[in-house]
Amino acid sequence: MSAEVEVDDAGHGVDGGAPVWAAFGDLMSVLLGVFVLILVGVIGAQLQLSSRLDEEVKQRRIEAQRRLTLERALAAPLASGRVTLVDGRIGISGSVLFALNSDQLQPEGRELLKTLAGPLREYLRSRDEILMVSGFTDDRQVRDSNRQFADNWELSAQRALTVTRALIASGVPESAVFAAAFGAQQPVGSNADEAGRSKNRRVEIAPMPRPAQPAAPAHAR
């Protein structure tokens, strides 16, 4: 059987135990502390979310401004229809630059790259970015008669290098451009027909943030 504690008019137990109201006050203090902790946590989460949203909005504005700047710089080549600008990536059809299974620039492609070099150089002058020149192919294997390339990876790599060197020769700083190869990966059209394969044989030039330079060793300072 549980013992009942009698309470006198002062709120003290008849048996001389701790005041009931003091115990009740301690309980309320604990509950208030828990409530404050929860409130602080909720406010902190809201502030963090707000900060993230502000940063995302800022990054989207920067990206939109970057694309607008690039579009203005490339107004003439874009107007000619020989290049495209999608999501900040400059696309050039492989047929404009190269003959099939070749990494040698055609005259039209060489002249086009010369017209791109000036606007790209001016664009880079005021931005801490570099250019990634990417080569892409269709999914058809390199012809057996063409012993120059082992596969589409090598063909796309050599084409990207050719375009990179042409841009450098036309005035783009060599420290601001590099080549990348994607082979038949990341197609933009179907490889089931010639029209789609023609779209996939392309070179893209995409500005991207310049990698951070590693800090110099202490003994080198």
Backbone as JSON, one array per atom type, in Angstrom:
{
  "sequence": "MSAEVEVDDAGHGVDGGAPVWAAFGDLMSVLLGVFVLILVGVIGAQLQLSSRLDEEVKQRRIEAQRRLTLERALAAPLASGRVTLVDGRIGISGSVLFALNSDQLQPEGRELLKTLAGPLREYLRSRDEILMVSGFTDDRQVRDSNRQFADNWELSAQRALTVTRALIASGVPESAVFAAAFGAQQPVGSNADEAGRSKNRRVEIAPMPRPAQPAAPAHAR",
  "N": [[0.84, -1.19, 0.0], [0.49, 2.23, -0.76], [1.94, 5.02, 0.84], [0.26, 7.81, 2.17], [0.89, 11.25, 2.08], [0.42, 13.77, 4.28], [-0.45, 17.19, 4.04], [0.34, 20.27, 5.41], [-0.98, 23.61, 6.19], [1.05, 25.3, 5.28], [2.14, 24.08, 3.14], [3.92, 22.05, 3.62], [5.01, 18.72, 4.12], [3.51, 16.64, 6.53], [5.12, 14.75, 7.62], [7.58, 15.9, 7.7], [9.04, 15.94, 5.3], [10.46, 17.12, 2.06], [9.32, 20.29, 0.85], [6.28, 20.32, -0.97], [5.64, 22.24, -2.84], [8.13, 23.23, -3.56], [9.27, 21.06, -4.89], [7.53, 20.95, -7.03], [8.14, 23.41, -8.21], [10.79, 22.95, -9.02], [10.34, 21.02, -10.99], [8.9, 22.52, -12.87], [10.89, 24.32, -13.59], [12.69, 22.66, -14.89], [11.12, 21.84, -17.06], [10.74, 24.32, -18.28], [13.38, 24.88, -19.01], [13.84, 22.83, -20.89], [11.96, 23.59, -22.82], [13.06, 26.06, -23.6], [15.47, 25.21, -24.73], [14.52, 23.71, -26.9], [13.23, 25.75, -28.32], [15.41, 27.4, -28.93], [16.82, 25.64, -30.58], [15.02, 25.35, -32.74], [14.91, 28.0, -33.7], [17.6, 28.31, -34.43], [17.78, 26.38, -36.48], [16.03, 27.51, -38.35], [17.37, 29.9, -38.93], [19.69, 28.87, -40.09], [18.61, 27.58, -42.34], [17.54, 29.8, -43.65], [19.9, 31.15, -44.21], [21.1, 29.36, -45.99], [19.25, 29.43, -48.1], [19.51, 32.1, -48.87], [22.16, 32.05, -49.77], [21.92, 30.26, -51.91], [20.22, 31.69, -53.62], [21.92, 33.83, -54.15], [24.01, 32.49, -55.5], [22.63, 31.62, -57.75], [22.01, 34.03, -58.96], [24.57, 34.95, -59.55], [25.35, 32.98, -61.37], [23.47, 33.4, -63.41], [24.2, 35.97, -64.21], [26.77, 35.42, -65.1], [26.28, 33.81, -67.33], [24.89, 35.62, -68.91], [26.88, 37.52, -69.37], [28.7, 35.97, -70.83], [27.12, 35.36, -73.04], [26.8, 37.87, -74.2], [29.46, 38.41, -74.86], [29.87, 36.56, -76.84], [28.21, 37.27, -78.89], [28.38, 37.74, -81.71], [29.46, 35.24, -82.9], [27.37, 33.55, -82.03], [25.18, 34.63, -83.33], [25.73, 33.95, -85.93], [25.07, 31.32, -86.01], [26.79, 29.2, -85.93], [27.75, 28.29, -83.57], [26.54, 27.18, -80.35], [24.97, 28.07, -77.23], [24.36, 26.71, -74.33], [23.19, 26.39, -71.13], [25.47, 27.7, -70.23], [27.51, 26.44, -71.6], [29.52, 26.35, -74.43], [28.83, 25.14, -77.53], [30.14, 23.36, -80.3], [29.72, 22.03, -83.46], [31.04, 18.89, -84.42], [31.43, 18.38, -87.11], [31.92, 20.85, -88.21], [34.39, 21.46, -87.22], [36.09, 19.2, -87.65], [36.95, 16.59, -89.99], [35.4, 13.36, -90.51], [36.45, 11.0, -88.13], [38.89, 12.28, -87.71], [41.44, 14.39, -86.29], [42.34, 16.74, -87.2], [42.07, 20.16, -87.76], [39.58, 21.62, -89.79], [39.59, 24.18, -92.37], [37.36, 25.95, -92.01], [36.69, 25.42, -89.35], [39.02, 26.23, -88.02], [39.03, 28.99, -88.51], [36.7, 29.69, -87.2], [37.36, 29.18, -84.51], [39.26, 31.14, -84.15], [37.66, 33.4, -84.19], [36.31, 33.01, -81.83], [38.25, 33.13, -79.88], [39.06, 35.8, -79.16], [36.69, 37.05, -77.88], [36.44, 35.19, -75.76], [38.85, 35.51, -74.41], [38.58, 38.14, -73.49], [36.39, 37.81, -71.86], [37.44, 36.16, -69.86], [39.26, 37.84, -68.72], [38.25, 39.46, -66.67], [37.35, 37.68, -64.81], [37.62, 35.05, -62.44], [38.09, 32.44, -63.68], [38.43, 29.39, -65.63], [38.74, 27.72, -68.81], [37.2, 24.77, -69.84], [37.81, 22.53, -72.31], [36.06, 20.22, -73.99], [35.97, 17.06, -75.57], [33.79, 15.09, -77.58], [32.31, 12.09, -78.93], [30.42, 10.03, -81.3], [28.83, 6.78, -80.84], [29.97, 4.98, -82.54], [32.55, 2.75, -83.41], [36.02, 3.57, -83.89], [37.24, 3.45, -87.17], [38.7, 0.47, -88.49], [40.64, 0.85, -90.36], [41.77, 3.2, -89.61], [44.46, 3.74, -87.94], [45.41, 5.61, -86.22], [44.06, 6.28, -83.91], [43.18, 4.62, -80.94], [40.65, 4.23, -79.88], [37.37, 5.7, -79.27], [37.73, 7.29, -77.03], [40.38, 8.15, -77.2], [40.27, 9.52, -79.63], [38.45, 11.61, -79.02], [39.91, 12.88, -77.04], [42.19, 13.8, -78.43], [41.0, 15.56, -80.21], [39.97, 17.48, -78.44], [42.39, 18.45, -77.42], [43.46, 19.54, -79.76], [41.7, 21.68, -80.28], [42.08, 23.13, -77.95], [44.8, 23.89, -78.2], [44.6, 25.44, -80.5], [43.05, 27.6, -79.59], [44.8, 28.68, -77.72], [46.88, 29.42, -79.41], [45.6, 31.48, -80.66], [45.45, 33.43, -78.78], [44.25, 32.98, -76.26], [45.07, 32.68, -72.87], [47.35, 30.15, -71.9], [47.27, 29.23, -69.33], [44.68, 29.38, -68.67], [43.04, 27.49, -69.79], [42.08, 24.11, -70.46], [42.11, 20.65, -71.53], [39.66, 18.03, -71.96], [38.39, 14.68, -72.14], [35.59, 12.84, -73.26], [34.72, 10.82, -74.83], [32.31, 8.59, -76.12], [30.51, 9.08, -74.19], [27.87, 10.82, -72.44], [25.91, 11.63, -74.51], [24.07, 13.89, -76.64], [22.17, 13.43, -78.44], [20.34, 10.86, -80.23], [22.06, 7.84, -80.9], [21.11, 6.21, -82.78], [20.59, 7.05, -85.33], [21.91, 8.93, -88.13], [21.6, 11.7, -87.89], [21.38, 12.11, -85.13], [23.84, 11.05, -84.29], [25.55, 12.86, -85.47], [25.09, 15.14, -83.93], [26.19, 14.3, -81.56], [28.88, 14.14, -82.08], [30.98, 16.39, -81.2], [32.43, 19.43, -79.84], [32.8, 21.0, -76.76], [33.0, 24.07, -74.96], [33.48, 25.19, -71.83], [33.18, 27.55, -69.28], [34.55, 27.49, -65.99], [34.95, 27.56, -62.37], [38.15, 28.65, -61.26], [40.53, 26.39, -59.97], [41.47, 26.37, -56.52], [44.59, 27.61, -55.44], [47.18, 25.69, -53.97], [48.46, 26.27, -50.67], [51.65, 27.77, -50.15], [54.56, 26.01, -48.99], [55.79, 26.49, -45.63], [58.55, 26.87, -45.38], [59.17, 27.9, -47.82], [58.36, 30.46, -47.91]],
  "CA": [[0.0, 0.0, 0.0], [1.27, 3.46, -0.83], [1.72, 5.9, 1.98], [-0.23, 9.13, 1.81], [1.58, 12.32, 2.79], [-0.47, 14.87, 4.62], [0.14, 18.5, 3.78], [-0.24, 21.29, 6.28], [-1.36, 24.85, 5.51], [2.24, 25.96, 4.72], [2.59, 23.32, 1.99], [4.94, 21.12, 4.02], [4.53, 17.41, 4.53], [3.41, 16.47, 7.98], [6.2, 13.89, 8.08], [8.83, 16.65, 7.7], [9.74, 15.81, 4.02], [10.69, 18.33, 1.27], [8.09, 21.01, 0.5], [5.69, 19.91, -2.24], [5.71, 23.33, -3.84], [9.52, 23.32, -4.04], [9.44, 20.0, -5.89], [6.77, 21.38, -8.21], [8.91, 24.49, -8.84], [11.92, 22.33, -9.72], [9.82, 20.38, -12.2], [8.58, 23.57, -13.84], [12.17, 24.87, -14.07], [13.22, 21.7, -15.87], [10.29, 21.93, -18.26], [11.04, 25.6, -18.92], [14.69, 24.74, -19.64], [13.67, 22.01, -22.1], [11.27, 24.41, -23.8], [14.0, 27.05, -24.12], [16.41, 24.5, -25.6], [13.8, 23.39, -28.14], [13.01, 27.01, -29.03], [16.71, 27.82, -29.49], [17.12, 24.74, -31.7], [14.15, 25.7, -33.88], [15.37, 29.29, -34.25], [18.88, 28.05, -35.08], [17.52, 25.67, -37.74], [15.42, 28.47, -39.27], [18.42, 30.82, -39.37], [20.56, 28.12, -40.99], [17.87, 27.4, -43.58], [17.47, 31.1, -44.3], [21.24, 31.44, -44.74], [21.29, 28.5, -47.16], [18.42, 29.95, -49.18], [20.14, 33.34, -49.35], [23.36, 31.68, -50.53], [21.48, 29.67, -53.17], [19.74, 32.79, -54.46], [23.11, 34.56, -54.56], [24.72, 31.7, -56.5], [21.84, 31.63, -58.99], [22.18, 35.34, -59.58], [25.92, 34.97, -60.11], [25.35, 32.11, -62.55], [22.71, 34.08, -64.46], [25.03, 37.07, -64.69], [27.89, 34.83, -65.85], [25.78, 33.38, -68.64], [24.57, 36.82, -69.68], [28.16, 38.1, -69.79], [29.24, 35.11, -71.88], [26.28, 35.51, -74.22], [27.13, 39.15, -74.81], [30.79, 38.31, -75.44], [29.83, 35.68, -78.02], [27.04, 37.67, -79.68], [28.61, 37.57, -83.16], [29.45, 33.82, -83.28], [26.05, 32.97, -81.81], [24.28, 35.13, -84.37], [26.03, 33.24, -87.18], [24.49, 29.99, -85.92], [27.81, 28.15, -85.98], [27.95, 27.8, -82.2], [25.38, 27.26, -79.47], [25.27, 28.35, -75.84], [23.33, 26.05, -73.53], [23.61, 26.24, -69.73], [26.83, 28.22, -70.07], [28.46, 25.64, -72.38], [29.59, 26.69, -75.85], [28.88, 23.91, -78.32], [30.55, 23.46, -81.71], [29.53, 20.75, -84.15], [32.29, 18.26, -84.84], [31.58, 18.46, -88.57], [32.48, 22.16, -88.52], [35.8, 21.47, -86.83], [36.9, 18.07, -88.11], [36.39, 15.55, -90.86], [35.08, 12.16, -89.75], [37.58, 10.23, -87.61], [40.11, 13.07, -87.82], [41.65, 15.42, -85.27], [42.93, 17.89, -87.88], [41.06, 21.2, -87.96], [39.25, 22.07, -91.14], [39.74, 25.63, -92.47], [36.22, 26.63, -91.4], [36.8, 25.29, -87.91], [40.13, 27.05, -87.53], [38.59, 30.39, -88.52], [35.7, 29.86, -86.15], [38.05, 29.25, -83.23], [39.9, 32.45, -84.08], [36.64, 34.39, -83.82], [35.92, 32.77, -80.45], [39.36, 33.38, -78.95], [39.02, 37.17, -78.66], [35.65, 37.21, -76.85], [36.74, 34.36, -74.59], [39.95, 36.14, -73.69], [38.03, 39.3, -72.79], [35.52, 37.29, -70.8], [38.27, 35.63, -68.77], [40.1, 38.89, -68.15], [37.64, 40.02, -65.46], [36.73, 36.62, -64.03], [38.54, 34.05, -61.92], [37.6, 31.19, -64.25], [39.21, 28.78, -66.69], [37.91, 27.08, -69.82], [37.36, 23.34, -70.06], [37.51, 22.16, -73.68], [35.69, 18.81, -73.91], [35.71, 16.37, -76.82], [32.77, 14.03, -77.54], [32.13, 11.37, -80.18], [29.26, 9.14, -81.29], [29.18, 5.48, -80.27], [30.57, 4.12, -83.55], [33.97, 2.52, -83.19], [36.94, 4.13, -84.87], [37.42, 2.5, -88.26], [39.91, -0.35, -88.41], [41.66, 1.39, -91.27], [42.36, 4.37, -88.98], [45.33, 3.24, -86.87], [45.92, 6.72, -85.43], [43.36, 6.33, -82.62], [42.82, 3.28, -80.45], [39.22, 4.17, -79.64], [36.71, 7.01, -79.23], [38.33, 8.09, -75.96], [41.59, 8.79, -77.72], [39.86, 10.48, -80.65], [37.87, 12.8, -78.36], [41.0, 13.56, -76.33], [43.03, 14.51, -79.4], [40.23, 16.69, -80.73], [39.95, 18.5, -77.4], [43.72, 19.04, -77.4], [43.62, 20.35, -80.96], [40.95, 22.92, -80.09], [42.77, 23.87, -76.88], [46.02, 24.49, -78.76], [44.2, 26.49, -81.44], [42.63, 28.76, -78.8], [46.02, 29.27, -77.15], [47.58, 30.07, -80.52], [44.85, 32.68, -81.03], [45.52, 34.45, -77.74], [43.72, 32.6, -74.95], [46.2, 32.28, -72.01], [47.41, 28.71, -71.71], [46.95, 28.93, -67.94], [43.24, 29.54, -68.48], [42.31, 26.53, -70.62], [42.58, 22.74, -70.41], [41.35, 19.72, -72.36], [39.05, 16.87, -71.3], [37.84, 13.73, -73.11], [34.41, 12.11, -72.78], [34.4, 9.73, -75.74], [30.9, 8.5, -76.52], [29.67, 9.32, -73.02], [27.07, 12.05, -72.39], [25.36, 12.02, -75.81], [22.97, 14.86, -76.65], [21.22, 12.95, -79.44], [20.3, 9.4, -80.35], [23.06, 7.24, -81.77], [20.43, 5.26, -83.67], [20.54, 7.58, -86.69], [23.04, 9.81, -88.46], [21.34, 13.04, -87.37], [21.74, 12.1, -83.71], [25.29, 10.84, -84.15], [26.2, 14.12, -85.84], [25.0, 16.03, -82.76], [27.07, 13.8, -80.5], [30.27, 14.45, -82.45], [31.03, 17.82, -80.91], [33.38, 19.96, -78.85], [32.18, 22.02, -75.9], [33.9, 24.94, -74.2], [32.68, 25.59, -70.67], [33.88, 28.24, -68.18], [34.35, 26.91, -64.68], [35.78, 28.24, -61.38], [39.56, 28.27, -61.23], [40.85, 25.67, -58.74], [42.23, 27.11, -55.53], [46.0, 27.28, -55.43], [47.62, 25.2, -52.65], [49.31, 27.2, -49.92], [53.08, 27.5, -50.27], [55.15, 25.52, -47.74], [56.28, 27.54, -44.75], [59.97, 27.13, -45.62], [59.32, 28.57, -49.12], [57.9, 31.83, -47.79]],
  "C": [[0.88, 1.24, 0.0], [0.91, 4.36, 0.33], [1.26, 7.25, 1.5], [0.48, 10.18, 2.67], [0.61, 13.45, 3.04], [0.26, 16.18, 4.45], [-0.5, 19.51, 4.71], [-0.51, 22.56, 5.49], [-0.19, 25.56, 4.86], [2.77, 25.21, 3.52], [3.69, 22.36, 2.32], [4.3, 19.78, 4.39], [4.53, 17.29, 6.04], [4.57, 15.67, 8.51], [7.54, 14.58, 8.04], [9.6, 16.55, 6.41], [9.89, 17.15, 3.32], [9.37, 18.98, 0.91], [7.57, 20.56, -0.86], [5.83, 21.0, -3.29], [7.12, 23.52, -4.37], [9.78, 22.28, -5.11], [8.72, 20.38, -7.18], [7.52, 22.48, -8.96], [10.1, 23.95, -9.6], [11.48, 21.69, -11.03], [9.51, 21.4, -13.27], [9.85, 24.19, -14.42], [12.77, 23.96, -15.13], [12.44, 21.79, -17.17], [10.56, 23.21, -19.02], [12.39, 25.53, -19.65], [14.61, 23.93, -20.92], [13.0, 22.81, -23.21], [12.21, 25.44, -24.44], [14.99, 26.4, -25.08], [15.77, 24.17, -26.95], [13.61, 24.65, -28.98], [14.31, 27.49, -29.68], [17.08, 26.95, -30.68], [16.31, 25.07, -32.94], [14.6, 26.99, -34.53], [16.69, 29.11, -35.0], [18.7, 27.37, -36.43], [16.93, 26.62, -38.78], [16.47, 29.45, -39.82], [19.36, 30.14, -40.36], [19.9, 27.92, -42.35], [17.8, 28.69, -44.36], [18.81, 31.47, -44.93], [21.5, 30.63, -46.0], [20.49, 29.01, -48.35], [19.02, 31.22, -49.76], [21.36, 33.02, -50.21], [22.98, 31.08, -51.88], [20.98, 30.73, -54.13], [20.93, 33.59, -55.01], [23.85, 33.82, -55.67], [23.96, 31.68, -57.82], [21.96, 32.96, -59.71], [23.55, 35.46, -60.23], [25.98, 34.15, -61.38], [24.61, 32.77, -63.71], [23.51, 35.23, -65.06], [26.2, 36.55, -65.52], [27.44, 34.43, -67.25], [25.46, 34.58, -69.53], [25.85, 37.46, -70.22], [28.76, 37.3, -70.94], [28.44, 35.26, -73.17], [26.58, 36.82, -74.96], [28.49, 39.08, -75.51], [30.78, 37.52, -76.74], [28.68, 36.04, -78.95], [27.23, 37.38, -81.16], [28.65, 36.09, -83.56], [28.09, 33.15, -83.08], [25.08, 33.38, -82.9], [24.51, 34.4, -85.69], [25.45, 31.84, -87.2], [25.5, 28.87, -85.94], [28.16, 27.59, -84.6], [26.65, 27.93, -81.43], [25.86, 27.57, -78.05], [24.11, 27.82, -75.0], [23.88, 25.83, -72.13], [25.07, 26.66, -69.53], [27.89, 27.45, -70.83], [28.38, 26.03, -73.85], [29.74, 25.4, -76.64], [29.24, 24.19, -79.76], [30.42, 22.09, -82.34], [30.87, 20.19, -84.61], [32.51, 18.36, -86.34], [32.13, 19.81, -89.01], [33.98, 22.17, -88.26], [36.64, 20.41, -87.53], [36.17, 17.23, -89.15], [36.17, 14.3, -90.02], [36.35, 11.39, -89.4], [38.92, 10.95, -87.73], [40.2, 14.05, -86.66], [42.32, 16.65, -85.86], [41.84, 18.92, -88.18], [40.86, 21.49, -89.44], [39.38, 23.59, -91.18], [38.6, 26.4, -91.8], [36.29, 26.58, -89.88], [37.9, 26.14, -87.33], [39.73, 28.52, -87.48], [37.57, 30.66, -87.43], [36.36, 30.0, -84.78], [38.77, 30.59, -83.07], [38.89, 33.52, -83.67], [36.18, 34.22, -82.37], [37.0, 33.2, -79.46], [39.31, 34.78, -78.34], [37.96, 37.39, -77.6], [35.91, 36.39, -75.6], [37.86, 34.97, -73.75], [39.45, 37.34, -72.89], [37.13, 38.87, -71.64], [36.34, 36.84, -69.61], [39.04, 36.73, -68.05], [39.55, 39.39, -66.81], [37.02, 38.96, -64.56], [37.79, 35.6, -63.61], [38.07, 32.67, -62.36], [38.59, 30.66, -65.28], [38.25, 28.07, -67.63], [38.23, 25.58, -69.91], [36.91, 23.03, -71.49], [37.28, 20.65, -73.69], [35.4, 18.23, -75.29], [34.72, 15.23, -76.63], [32.68, 13.35, -78.91], [30.77, 10.66, -80.17], [29.72, 7.78, -80.78], [29.76, 4.51, -81.29], [32.07, 3.97, -83.29], [34.81, 3.17, -84.29], [37.22, 3.06, -85.92], [38.75, 1.75, -88.13], [41.03, 0.19, -89.28], [42.37, 2.61, -90.67], [43.17, 3.91, -87.76], [45.82, 4.36, -85.95], [45.32, 6.76, -84.04], [42.94, 4.93, -82.2], [41.31, 3.14, -80.28], [38.66, 5.59, -79.58], [37.26, 7.9, -78.11], [39.54, 8.85, -76.48], [41.25, 9.83, -78.77], [39.31, 11.75, -80.02], [38.94, 13.58, -77.62], [41.85, 14.38, -77.29], [42.29, 15.71, -80.0], [40.16, 17.82, -79.71], [41.31, 19.2, -77.3], [43.94, 19.96, -78.6], [42.93, 21.7, -80.8], [41.63, 23.77, -79.01], [44.0, 24.59, -77.42], [45.69, 25.61, -79.74], [43.76, 27.75, -80.7], [43.85, 29.45, -78.2], [46.79, 30.01, -78.23], [46.9, 31.36, -80.93], [44.75, 33.69, -79.89], [44.91, 34.12, -76.4], [44.89, 32.13, -74.08], [46.2, 30.77, -71.76], [47.12, 28.29, -70.27], [45.45, 28.97, -67.67], [42.42, 28.56, -69.3], [42.93, 25.15, -70.46], [41.63, 21.83, -71.18], [40.82, 18.55, -71.54], [38.42, 15.99, -72.38], [36.68, 12.96, -72.49], [34.03, 10.96, -73.71], [32.94, 9.77, -76.18], [29.95, 8.74, -75.35], [28.95, 10.67, -73.15], [26.59, 12.49, -73.79], [24.23, 13.04, -75.65], [21.91, 14.48, -77.67], [21.26, 11.44, -79.48], [21.38, 8.91, -81.3], [22.44, 6.25, -82.75], [20.36, 5.75, -85.11], [21.66, 8.59, -86.88], [22.83, 11.22, -87.9], [21.74, 13.13, -85.9], [23.23, 11.93, -83.51], [26.05, 12.11, -84.5], [26.18, 15.11, -84.69], [25.99, 15.61, -81.68], [28.55, 14.04, -80.81], [30.46, 15.95, -82.33], [32.18, 18.14, -79.97], [32.65, 21.03, -78.07], [33.26, 22.78, -75.15], [33.08, 25.51, -73.06], [33.54, 26.31, -69.65], [33.57, 27.56, -66.86], [35.28, 27.6, -63.68], [37.22, 27.74, -61.41], [39.85, 27.54, -59.92], [41.7, 26.52, -57.81], [43.69, 26.66, -55.54], [46.41, 26.79, -54.04], [48.54, 26.2, -51.99], [50.76, 26.79, -50.04], [53.62, 26.98, -48.95], [55.78, 26.64, -46.93], [57.73, 27.88, -45.05], [60.22, 27.88, -46.93], [58.93, 30.02, -49.04], [59.05, 32.76, -47.42]]
}
